[in-house]
Amino acid sequence: MIFVVVGVEKYPFDRLIKHIDMLASDGLVEEEVFIQRGSSSYKPACCLYKDFLNFEEVNEKIRRSRITVTHGGVGSVLSVIFNGKVPIVVPRRKKYREDVDDHQVPFVRTLEKRGGIIAVYEVGELKAKIDGYDSIVGELYSGNHRVLSYEKRMNYLAKALDDVCYNLLKGNTRL
């Protein structure tokens, strides 16, 4: 199963939901897709969905999924990583009216540089990332990028969050 989570923002994330639904309707994604739709206005025609899930439901879906695609919200990304998975992360963008600014982009870039996520900045890249997911994860978890223990994952995330916060406070939004 592919689980798509867009969080609880008041802004819609129709760009992501429409694209995933299109991939499913065109038969380009062969496994079941479940979408947590949030405040999005688009209702998927070919994917199972629910507007909101509680914390336990989100974590259960993450654990059951082969792939979790998430927006770039800290809580959602951390939930996937805490559950031992590598998320595909699509940051919300101001230019698409998905948020008030592009604050998710520097967070996603920082995690991407550290090798803990698969970043997708434009939804047209999603199919390739889904198709190559197992290979990409294998590369991320080899050599220096390997994150084995819970403690190491938490240290990794704490450092990434510290880097993002430091740079944002300095006014550097182009990480």
N, CA, C and O of each residue as an XYZ file, in Angstrom:
700
protein
N       0.842     -1.183      0.000
C       0.000      0.000      0.000
C       0.887      1.245      0.000
O       1.954      1.273      0.612
N       0.414      2.261     -0.699
C       1.028      3.584     -0.649
C       0.103      4.456      0.189
O      -1.091      4.562     -0.093
N       0.665      5.079      1.219
C      -0.086      5.973      2.090
C       0.371      7.391      1.805
O       1.566      7.684      1.831
N      -0.585      8.272      1.533
C      -0.298      9.679      1.266
C      -0.887     10.490      2.404
O      -2.077     10.381      2.698
N      -0.054     11.308      3.049
C      -0.512     12.112      4.179
C      -0.176     13.582      3.919
O       0.968     13.926      3.622
N      -1.190     14.440      4.036
C      -0.989     15.865      3.767
C      -1.140     16.730      5.014
O      -1.078     17.956      4.924
N      -1.337     16.112      6.169
C      -1.404     16.864      7.412
C      -2.734     17.556      7.629
O      -3.740     17.229      6.999
N      -2.715     18.522      8.535
C      -3.952     19.182      8.962
C      -3.972     20.676      8.643
O      -4.787     21.417      9.193
N      -3.090     21.115      7.769
C      -3.074     22.522      7.353
C      -4.437     22.954      6.834
O      -5.203     22.147      6.307
N      -4.727     24.241      6.991
C      -5.994     24.750      6.449
C      -5.915     24.951      4.937
O      -6.927     25.189      4.278
N      -4.703     24.853      4.401
C      -4.515     25.036      2.965
C      -4.612     23.687      2.251
O      -4.120     22.678      2.757
N      -5.246     23.669      1.075
C      -5.352     22.408      0.331
C      -4.008     22.001     -0.270
O      -3.136     22.838     -0.503
N      -3.863     20.715     -0.513
C      -2.689     20.195     -1.214
C      -3.179     19.380     -2.406
O      -2.793     18.229     -2.607
N      -4.051     20.030     -3.193
C      -4.674     19.380     -4.344
C      -3.653     18.918     -5.380
O      -3.862     17.895     -6.032
N      -2.561     19.647     -5.541
C      -1.540     19.291     -6.539
C      -1.051     17.859     -6.300
O      -0.962     17.071     -7.241
N      -0.738     17.526     -5.068
C      -0.255     16.181     -4.751
C      -1.364     15.144     -4.892
O      -1.159     14.090     -5.494
N      -2.522     15.439     -4.343
C      -3.619     14.463     -4.351
C      -4.088     14.176     -5.777
O      -4.317     13.019     -6.130
N      -4.235     15.220     -6.599
C      -4.648     15.022     -7.998
C      -3.644     14.158     -8.750
O      -4.023     13.280     -9.524
N      -2.357     14.416     -8.515
C      -1.338     13.669     -9.255
C      -1.327     12.194     -8.852
O      -1.238     11.317     -9.711
N      -1.414     11.923     -7.573
C      -1.465     10.526     -7.106
C      -2.702      9.831     -7.669
O      -2.624      8.690     -8.124
N      -3.836     10.514     -7.638
C      -5.077      9.939     -8.163
C      -4.960      9.669     -9.665
O      -5.456      8.656    -10.158
N      -4.305     10.575    -10.387
C      -4.089     10.394    -11.825
C      -3.198      9.178    -12.086
O      -3.463      8.399    -13.002
N      -2.140      9.014    -11.280
C      -1.272      7.841    -11.437
C      -2.064      6.552    -11.226
O      -1.885      5.578    -11.956
N      -2.937      6.556    -10.222
C      -3.768      5.371     -9.948
C      -4.774      5.141    -11.069
O      -4.965      4.004    -11.502
N      -5.418      6.199    -11.544
C      -6.446      6.036    -12.583
C      -5.845      5.582    -13.910
O      -6.500      4.873    -14.674
N      -4.609      5.982    -14.188
C      -3.931      5.574    -15.421
C      -3.247      4.213    -15.293
O      -2.613      3.743    -16.238
N      -3.377      3.583    -14.127
C      -2.762      2.274    -13.909
C      -1.254      2.329    -13.749
O      -0.578      1.309    -13.882
N      -0.719      3.511    -13.464
C       0.727      3.673    -13.328
C       1.222      3.329    -11.928
O       2.422      3.155    -11.714
N       0.305      3.231    -10.985
C       0.596      2.753     -9.635
C      -0.289      1.538     -9.445
O      -1.515      1.640     -9.489
N       0.329      0.391     -9.236
C      -0.427     -0.859     -9.227
C      -0.913     -1.279     -7.851
O      -1.747     -2.178     -7.745
N      -0.413     -0.653     -6.797
C      -0.845     -1.058     -5.464
C      -1.917     -0.115     -4.934
O      -2.122      0.978     -5.460
N      -2.589     -0.557     -3.892
C      -3.636      0.256     -3.267
C      -3.033      1.560     -2.756
O      -1.915      1.579     -2.242
N      -3.787      2.649     -2.904
C      -3.364      3.953     -2.404
C      -4.422      4.455     -1.437
O      -5.615      4.443     -1.741
N      -3.969      4.899     -0.263
C      -4.861      5.513      0.715
C      -4.345      6.915      0.980
O      -3.165      7.109      1.272
N      -5.250      7.906      0.874
C      -4.876      9.309      1.025
C      -5.561      9.913      2.244
O      -6.778      9.810      2.400
N      -4.762     10.548      3.109
C      -5.309     11.413      4.156
C      -5.383     12.781      3.496
O      -4.356     13.417      3.258
N      -6.592     13.233      3.200
C      -6.863     14.360      2.311
C      -6.756     15.732      2.967
O      -6.525     16.726      2.279
N      -6.921     15.801      4.283
C      -6.845     17.098      4.954
C      -7.906     18.057      4.462
O      -9.062     17.678      4.278
N      -7.508     19.313      4.247
C      -8.425     20.369      3.815
C      -8.477     20.527      2.302
O      -8.985     21.529      1.798
N      -7.964     19.565      1.592
C      -7.948     19.654      0.129
C      -9.361     19.602     -0.424
O     -10.237     18.944      0.138
N      -9.574     20.300     -1.526
C     -10.904     20.314     -2.138
C     -11.086     19.160     -3.124
O     -12.209     18.715     -3.358
N      -9.991     18.679     -3.700
C     -10.070     17.593     -4.674
C     -10.387     16.279     -3.961
O      -9.750     15.923     -2.970
N     -11.390     15.566     -4.490
C     -11.756     14.256     -3.946
C     -11.298     13.182     -4.925
O     -11.756     13.149     -6.068
N     -10.402     12.305     -4.488
C      -9.881     11.270     -5.386
C     -10.978     10.353     -5.917
O     -11.904      9.982     -5.197
N     -10.850      9.999     -7.192
C     -11.809      9.094     -7.829
C     -11.329      7.646     -7.789
O     -12.141      6.722     -7.831
N     -10.014      7.443     -7.709
C      -9.457      6.090     -7.823
C      -8.684      5.632     -6.591
O      -8.102      4.547     -6.601
N      -8.667      6.425     -5.551
C      -7.928      6.077     -4.339
C      -8.862      6.139     -3.137
O      -9.777      6.961     -3.088
N      -8.621      5.274     -2.182
C      -9.338      5.365     -0.916
C      -8.849      6.608     -0.187
O      -7.679      6.975     -0.301
N      -9.735      7.257      0.563
C      -9.294      8.447      1.285
C     -10.176      8.718      2.494
O     -11.300      8.229      2.606
N      -9.623      9.507      3.381
C     -10.338     10.038      4.532
C      -9.753     11.420      4.770
O      -8.548     11.619      4.612
N     -10.593     12.377      5.149
C     -10.093     13.738      5.329
C      -9.034     13.819      6.422
O      -7.939     14.334      6.198
N      -9.366     13.311      7.598
C      -8.441     13.397      8.722
C      -8.354     12.057      9.435
O      -9.323     11.301      9.484
N      -7.186     11.776      9.983
C      -6.940     10.575     10.770
C      -6.340     11.017     12.099
O      -5.641     12.028     12.161
N      -6.611     10.262     13.160
C      -5.965     10.607     14.423
C      -4.529     10.070     14.412
O      -4.134      9.353     13.494
N      -3.771     10.420     15.424
C      -2.351     10.079     15.505
C      -2.119      8.576     15.378
O      -1.229      8.139     14.647
N      -2.919      7.791     16.088
C      -2.762      6.339     16.049
C      -3.069      5.787     14.660
O      -2.382      4.885     14.182
N      -4.102      6.327     14.013
C      -4.458      5.870     12.664
C      -3.349      6.192     11.659
O      -3.028      5.372     10.798
N      -2.769      7.387     11.773
C      -1.675      7.768     10.876
C      -0.509      6.800     11.044
O       0.030      6.290     10.062
N      -0.125      6.552     12.287
C       1.008      5.658     12.532
C       0.730      4.234     12.077
O       1.632      3.556     11.584
N      -0.495      3.775     12.233
C      -0.860      2.437     11.754
C      -0.752      2.366     10.227
O      -0.242      1.383      9.688
N      -1.227      3.396      9.535
C      -1.128      3.427      8.066
C       0.338      3.454      7.626
O       0.715      2.784      6.664
N       1.159      4.230      8.335
C       2.586      4.287      8.004
C       3.207      2.902      8.160
O       3.925      2.443      7.273
N       2.937      2.241      9.269
C       3.515      0.913      9.520
C       3.071     -0.101      8.469
O       3.862     -0.951      8.059
N       1.816     -0.022      8.031
C       1.268     -0.981      7.067
C       1.686     -0.684      5.628
O       1.641     -1.568      4.772
N       2.085      0.539      5.366
C       2.394      0.924      3.985
C       3.781      0.442      3.569
O       4.678      0.279      4.396
N       3.928      0.220      2.278
C       5.258     -0.029      1.713
C       5.966      1.305      1.513
O       7.167      1.436      1.751
N       5.183      2.299      1.066
C       5.700      3.645      0.808
C       4.758      4.648      1.460
O       3.537      4.517      1.372
N       5.343      5.660      2.122
C       4.549      6.789      2.605
C       5.025      8.037      1.885
O       6.209      8.373      1.910
N       4.084      8.721      1.242
C       4.333     10.005      0.593
C       3.730     11.051      1.514
O       2.555     10.962      1.868
N       4.519     12.040      1.906
C       4.042     13.038      2.850
C       4.393     14.448      2.400
O       5.326     14.660      1.626
N       3.622     15.406      2.903
C       3.995     16.807      2.720
C       5.232     17.055      3.585
O       5.657     16.163      4.318
N       5.807     18.240      3.509
C       7.048     18.524      4.220
C       6.874     19.034      5.630
O       7.779     19.677      6.161
N       5.744     18.769      6.255
C       5.545     19.172      7.646
C       6.405     18.336      8.577
O       6.517     17.121      8.415
N       7.009     18.994      9.549
C       7.931     18.320     10.462
C       7.275     17.117     11.130
O       7.864     16.037     11.165
N       6.066     17.288     11.660
C       5.394     16.200     12.370
C       5.148     14.989     11.494
O       5.363     13.856     11.925
N       4.704     15.213     10.281
C       4.427     14.094      9.372
C       5.705     13.384      8.953
O       5.760     12.154      8.946
N       6.728     14.147      8.604
C       8.004     13.549      8.200
C       8.593     12.741      9.357
O       9.044     11.612      9.168
N       8.584     13.329     10.557
C       9.143     12.626     11.716
C       8.369     11.357     12.033
O       8.965     10.353     12.422
N       7.058     11.385     11.874
C       6.256     10.182     12.132
C       6.687      9.030     11.234
O       6.770      7.887     11.683
N       6.960      9.325      9.978
C       7.393      8.275      9.048
C       8.764      7.739      9.469
O       8.974      6.527      9.521
N       9.685      8.641      9.765
C      11.036      8.226     10.149
C      11.012      7.470     11.478
O      11.704      6.463     11.624
N      10.222      7.945     12.451
C      10.103      7.249     13.740
C       9.620      5.819     13.549
O       9.969      4.932     14.328
N       8.821      5.595     12.519
C       8.306      4.253     12.237
C       9.268      3.421     11.385
O       8.905      2.354     10.889
N      10.485      3.915     11.223
C      11.520      3.141     10.541
C      11.433      3.131      9.033
O      11.997      2.249      8.386
N      10.731      4.101      8.460
C      10.561      4.154      7.000
C      11.276      5.380      6.433
O      11.554      6.345      7.144
N      11.561      5.314      5.148
C      12.105      6.464      4.424
C      10.948      7.104      3.668
O      10.400      6.493      2.751
N      10.566      8.335      4.043
C       9.435      8.969      3.365
C       9.816      9.576      2.019
O      10.947     10.013      1.809
N       8.845      9.588      1.119
C       8.928     10.440     -0.062
C       8.254     11.737      0.366
O       7.087     11.730      0.756
N       8.982     12.849      0.297
C       8.495     14.110      0.849
C       8.303     15.139     -0.257
O       9.225     15.435     -1.017
N       7.085     15.680     -0.332
C       6.731     16.715     -1.303
C       6.410     17.980     -0.510
O       5.342     18.065      0.095
N       7.316     18.971     -0.499
C       7.025     20.175      0.281
C       5.897     20.999     -0.345
O       5.786     21.116     -1.566
N       5.078     21.556      0.522
C       4.056     22.505      0.070
C       4.763     23.754     -0.443
O       5.820     24.134      0.061
N       4.168     24.390     -1.453
C       4.792     25.566     -2.059
C       3.836     26.749     -2.079
O       2.644     26.611     -2.352
N       4.390     27.902     -1.784
C       3.603     29.138     -1.803
C       3.067     29.420     -3.206
O       1.926     29.856     -3.358
N       3.883     29.173     -4.231
C       3.478     29.509     -5.603
C       2.240     28.739     -6.056
O       1.565     29.150     -6.999
N       1.938     27.623     -5.385
C       0.734     26.855     -5.698
C      -0.380     27.110     -4.679
O      -1.409     26.435     -4.691
N      -0.164     28.084     -3.803
C      -1.124     28.446     -2.741
C      -1.389     27.281     -1.782
O      -2.513     27.079     -1.322
N      -0.327     26.520     -1.493
C      -0.438     25.378     -0.586
C      -0.035     25.737      0.839
O      -0.236     24.953      1.766
N       0.536     26.926      1.007
C       0.932     27.420      2.321
C       1.236     28.909      2.191
O       1.241     29.458      1.089
N       1.489     29.559      3.330
C       1.730     31.002      3.321
C       3.124     31.351      2.820
O       3.354     32.467      2.352
N       4.054     30.407      2.913
C       5.417     30.618      2.441
C       6.027     29.259      2.081
O       5.343     28.236      2.085
N       7.303     29.273      1.775
C       7.989     28.039      1.375
C       8.811     27.438      2.519
O       9.870     26.860      2.276
N       8.340     27.566      3.751
C       9.134     27.107      4.897
C       9.424     25.606      4.885
O      10.386     25.170      5.518
N       8.622     24.805      4.184
C       8.888     23.364      4.142
C      10.087     23.027      3.252
O      10.721     21.986      3.428
N      10.391     23.893      2.312
C      11.467     23.604      1.359
C      12.833     23.501      2.042
O      13.538     22.523      1.795
N      13.253     24.463      2.895
C      14.566     24.309      3.526
C      14.659     23.090      4.445
O      15.716     22.466      4.541
N      13.575     22.755      5.107
C      13.561     21.556      5.952
C      13.781     20.309      5.098
O      14.585     19.443      5.443
N      13.065     20.228      3.989
C      13.193     19.075      3.093
C      14.596     19.021      2.488
O      15.188     17.945      2.403
N      15.131     20.164      2.069
C      16.482     20.188      1.494
C      17.523     19.705      2.502
O      18.436     18.958      2.152
N      17.378     20.138      3.753
C      18.329     19.729      4.787
C      18.288     18.225      5.004
O      19.334     17.579      5.064
N      17.093     17.663      5.123
C      16.985     16.211      5.306
C      17.485     15.458      4.079
O      18.113     14.406      4.196
N      17.201     16.005      2.910
C      17.657     15.363      1.669
C      19.187     15.309      1.627
O      19.759     14.282      1.264
N      19.850     16.406      1.997
C      21.315     16.446      1.999
C      21.899     15.431      2.970
O      22.984     14.896      2.738
N      21.185     15.166      4.050
C      21.662     14.220      5.061
C      21.321     12.776      4.695
O      21.782     11.848      5.360
N      20.533     12.578      3.663
C      20.264     11.238      3.176
C      19.167     10.484      3.881
O      19.173      9.254      3.856
N      18.225     11.158      4.510
C      17.195     10.441      5.257
C      15.824     10.400      4.627
O      14.915      9.760      5.156
N      15.660     11.079      3.498
C      14.358     11.140      2.835
C      14.563     11.074      1.332
O      15.686     11.163      0.834
N      13.458     10.918      0.622
C      13.455     11.043     -0.833
C      12.628     12.291     -1.127
O      11.415     12.301     -0.913
N      13.278     13.332     -1.613
C      12.600     14.601     -1.860
C      12.032     14.652     -3.272
O      12.653     14.188     -4.228
N      10.839     15.225     -3.380
C      10.178     15.447     -4.665
C       9.671     16.890     -4.646
O       8.760     17.219     -3.887
N      10.257     17.742     -5.473
C       9.872     19.154     -5.477
C       8.763     19.447     -6.481
O       8.025     20.420     -6.324
N       8.642     18.621     -7.499
C       7.565     18.747     -8.479
C       6.890     17.385     -8.612
O       7.570     16.364     -8.706
N       5.568     17.363     -8.620
C       4.837     16.094     -8.596
C       5.109     15.215     -9.819
O       4.891     14.004     -9.767
N       5.576     15.799    -10.901
C       5.927     15.012    -12.074
C       7.058     14.019    -11.810
O       7.243     13.076    -12.580
N       7.816     14.221    -10.730
C       8.914     13.329    -10.353
C       8.427     12.124     -9.541
O       9.190     11.186     -9.313
N       7.170     12.144     -9.104
C       6.669     11.131     -8.168
C       6.715      9.705     -8.705
O       7.164      8.798     -8.005
N       6.266      9.498     -9.915
C       6.212      8.136    -10.453
C       7.590      7.495    -10.447
O       7.732      6.340    -10.048
N       8.602      8.226    -10.881
C       9.964      7.681    -10.901
C      10.440      7.341     -9.492
O      11.104      6.324     -9.291
N      10.109      8.173     -8.528
C      10.526      7.911     -7.139
C       9.778      6.714     -6.559
O      10.357      5.924     -5.814
N       8.505      6.576     -6.895
C       7.733      5.414     -6.430
C       8.267      4.143     -7.085
O       8.483      3.134     -6.413
N       8.478      4.196     -8.405
C       8.984      3.019     -9.126
C      10.366      2.596     -8.629
O      10.655      1.403     -8.532
N      11.211      3.565     -8.317
C      12.575      3.260     -7.887
C      12.772      3.248     -6.385
O      13.906      3.225     -5.905
N      11.673      3.263     -5.634
C      11.739      3.422     -4.176
C      12.713      2.448     -3.509
O      13.592      2.876     -2.761
N      12.571      1.163     -3.766
C      13.411      0.175     -3.081
C      14.896      0.381     -3.394
O      15.738      0.247     -2.505
N      15.218      0.700     -4.630
C      16.617      0.951     -5.009
C      17.152      2.208     -4.342
O      18.277      2.226     -3.843
N      16.342      3.256     -4.337
C      16.764      4.519     -3.726
C      17.007      4.327     -2.236
O      18.012      4.796     -1.703
N      16.092      3.640     -1.562
C      16.251      3.389     -0.125
C      17.500      2.549      0.125
O      18.234      2.796      1.082
N      17.741      1.566     -0.724
C      18.948      0.752     -0.594
C      20.213      1.590     -0.669
O      21.160      1.363      0.084
N      20.231      2.566     -1.584
C      21.384      3.464     -1.705
C      21.506      4.364     -0.488
O      22.612      4.602     -0.003
N      20.378      4.871      0.013
C      20.408      5.753      1.184
C      20.941      5.035      2.415
O      21.637      5.631      3.237
N      20.616      3.768      2.537
C      20.986      3.023      3.734
C      22.270      2.226      3.566
O      22.518      1.280      4.314
N      23.086      2.602      2.588
C      24.390      1.963      2.435
C      25.466      2.970      2.830
O      25.236      4.179      2.795
N      26.603      2.482      3.192
C      27.741      3.349      3.490
C      27.483      4.350      4.591
O      26.924      4.013      5.634
N      27.894      5.587      4.357
C      27.849      6.632      5.376
C      26.444      7.094      5.722
O      26.240      7.701      6.773
N      25.473      6.823      4.864
C      24.110      7.286      5.123
C      23.329      6.341      6.028
O      22.194      6.640      6.400
N      23.907      5.231      6.379
C      23.162      4.217      7.126
C      22.773      4.727      8.512
O      23.616      5.210      9.268
N      21.514      4.616      8.827
C      20.983      5.018     10.125
C      20.350      3.772     10.725
O      19.286      3.343     10.280
N      20.986      3.193     11.720
C      20.529      1.903     12.218
C      19.616      1.991     13.434
O      18.519      1.434     13.434
N      20.060      2.676     14.445
C      19.341      2.627     15.717
C      18.391      3.802     15.874
O      18.519      4.833     15.213
N      17.439      3.610     16.769
C      16.498      4.680     17.105
C      17.270      5.902     17.600
O      16.970      7.030     17.208
N      18.254      5.681     18.454
C      19.042      6.786     19.006
C      19.743      7.562     17.896
O      19.757      8.793     17.910
N      20.324      6.847     16.934
C      20.997      7.525     15.827
C      19.999      8.300     14.969
O      20.300      9.400     14.507
N      18.802      7.723     14.752
C      17.780      8.438     13.978
C      17.389      9.729     14.679
O      17.225     10.763     14.031
N      17.237      9.678     16.004
C      16.835     10.867     16.752
C      17.938     11.922     16.732
O      17.652     13.111     16.594
N      19.192     11.500     16.868
C      20.304     12.449     16.799
C      20.385     13.098     15.425
O      20.626     14.299     15.306
N      20.183     12.303     14.405
C      20.186     12.784     13.025
C      19.109     13.851     12.831
O      19.368     14.917     12.272
N      17.902     13.549     13.300
C      16.793     14.486     13.139
C      16.999     15.745     13.959
O      16.700     16.844     13.494
N      17.507     15.596     15.178
C      17.762     16.767     16.024
C      18.766     17.695     15.350
O      18.580     18.912     15.359
N      19.817     17.145     14.769
C      20.822     17.956     14.078
C      20.221     18.628     12.844
O      20.491     19.800     12.582
N      19.419     17.900     12.096
C      18.788     18.484     10.907
C      17.864     19.632     11.294
O      17.883     20.683     10.654
N      17.055     19.441     12.334
C      16.151     20.504     12.791
C      16.941     21.703     13.299
O      16.567     22.848     13.044
N      18.028     21.446     14.015
C      18.878     22.523     14.508
C      19.443     23.329     13.342
O      19.447     24.560     13.379
N      19.920     22.638     12.309
C      20.460     23.322     11.127
C      19.404     24.189     10.449
O      19.675     25.335     10.091
N      18.214     23.650     10.275
C      17.136     24.403      9.627
C      16.781     25.631     10.454
O      16.695     26.735      9.916
N      16.574     25.452     11.747
C      16.199     26.579     12.616
C      17.279     27.653     12.616
O      16.969     28.840     12.520
N      18.539     27.253     12.721
C      19.651     28.195     12.722
C      19.656     29.019     11.436
O      19.764     30.245     11.476
N      19.540     28.345     10.310
C      19.569     29.048      9.027
C      18.355     29.938      8.820
O      18.479     31.029      8.265
N      17.186     29.491      9.256
C      15.992     30.328      9.124
C      16.102     31.574      9.992
O      15.706     32.661      9.569
N      16.637     31.428     11.205
C      16.808     32.585     12.086
C      17.820     33.569     11.519
O      17.713     34.772     11.759
N      18.798     33.077     10.772
C      19.770     33.941     10.108
C      19.195     34.567      8.844
O      19.820     35.436      8.236
N      18.012     34.129      8.452
C      17.403     34.654      7.235
C      17.793     33.894      5.985
O      17.465     34.318      4.876
N      18.484     32.784      6.143
C      18.906     31.974      5.004
C      17.825     30.946      4.698
O      17.754     29.904      5.349
N      16.993     31.233      3.719
C      15.934     30.296      3.341
C      16.310     29.487      2.104
O      15.503     28.699      1.610
N      17.521     29.675      1.602
C      17.952     28.946      0.402
C      19.024     27.940      0.785
O      20.166     28.046      0.337
N      18.672     26.985      1.595
C      19.622     25.969      2.068
C      20.017     25.024      0.964
O      20.809     24.108      1.188
